[in-house]
């Protein structure tokens, strides 16, 4: 069976559109007064970008037009490793019954990387990273079909390295908006490799004022890690959120992206048959390996091409050739040989 490319996102915009393969709007109907969702299995990528990017990526009259802030996409496989431990106190409900051994959830995921926008002016990261992943046993070739568009909590992991917020000020009777680098990224060259950078940082939003923290948490409630419901008997999702101190690191070339997210936190349960008073200690690690999605990206990233910046962005062209590391060439060669043999 020939490989069929599946469109994940509309080129050149953070907006979601039904003709792009990224719409979260599902075909639905009402049968006998009962709402029925028809799963279109279309990925929704709007959550990968902070909302203020729409000021720079959506062109009036032509929302699909190219801009200098469109960014690029990577797609690939991910794993979610975790260990659950009961807390010594404050757990009186006997129905938790959590597995105590090391567990792994296999996922598929997509990442978006875009250049820093001119505003807000107090952001310092050279690029913004968005990532989402969901549980799936499908191959990457079936990444679109693997996505349940009827499931509002389909993403087990959703992260943005920038958090934007808004707050209503009674004194001035107006809203004020802003954003912070939730993960301050330290970007350096990967050893002697001129074609690869490494980045690392720690998730921390503690410098947000209390009101902003509440609004930012509400506005980015989907930006979190959670373990699926019923992992612990009779309990809902384990809501890890984004605890301060979570370690984010990875590497990037113009054709590959690796990402690691790890931490330990005390987590509660969402609504199911469980109690919000129940808590457990969770140690987690998420690992993602993705390759450049040329079918859906309107930009390419140039790593180490400029003396001014280790990372720069350019418009993608049809004849653009991405540099691939020898390690990735070996992996691709083995895959091709395996397909030829079998």
Steps between C-alpha positions, in 0.01 A plus 500: 500500500656835401562762765236772501593835651240636738457870555542597865479876491420782266815651359561854615256552787431414858130505424308179459310441179285216378681493167836460667462178690542675835145587591371408840144546377343161449211394285220447746133428500212465739326166495189482709617795708840336568818672386715279280859588417636373171875463546683661208844405637636842407786631707449833664824698529369836620605417856865485398533879474439771759193699400692820422667328202173551313593871480795401284393185317148588386477744211168681455327376188749217458536302825717241327760749376866461584649716774841507666355338815327193360756257637531131418373164617660173605315171537606175661468247778506567873504303824353589837674322787369536853508353849216559750558493875242545776559784741552395863215723623172655381399191305206340674307382194583135435382501141811658346673166442771653281758284321831536682733375228655701217251557218538627142241648265587503131393821326513689173573870508558821311713799584504855368798735510463867408710817518449746782243766414576877538250522786471436788837673530606341829542149356855379447495146362634489141206277402170374638430129528159334511446127545209260531480120513225243539479128572515287186621168363480627143801552276616851413354447152157485667559792734188687388272199539646436844355827633154491660345836420195412710714467812548841662785358711669308222838664569669337798781755469469859383771758557589854392828655610323839509191569713279797415245652734238772533366681803211738551600813694208659683678834549539556126202290389709322240679174433876480503685220327847360515715192471802344666754239405364218714816312406804724466698314236878484501590430136855391414682322222502123540871437549698547181193443281428818303165359384345421837403698809400381843259679728407465864294677761271464801126565501431785742212750509556608859567863401141541381285693744224299666213628285702447182595151612135406543405642160803350329424162653138523387594622154751222453310225680576264212871563544573220739600140542239253615484125536179344364199429720471160669877454507428491871188299577179706527688827455506768230795640307815564701544874443872572503461849351829683441679501834773758551836329480408279205815456290471562125788421265561386144691538177411644160638493148322633193350155454468343846377586847541307824325602820515372857269608784556366851403572857344386827190646659200438723197456275127482557216334313245638261130422524395144441403290799794626699548773757695821441638453852701199387858567393797296386867565427587466131843488337474546123707524184378577149730444203427604140693451177364678193595580143427809293148505356561657160141449383362733764782742580536832322839570660828320556735552789867570436722384783840666535466676164533849646767656719226709663282212609534125538142460375340692212190448288451521123218444257478142381554441129422200288867428435610539862722213612520436871825392663471165673743369759685173430305336784168581329635389161585163655150466647336593169725256310410214736130575457531497120700175503244337731214600265690358202563169677145454622 
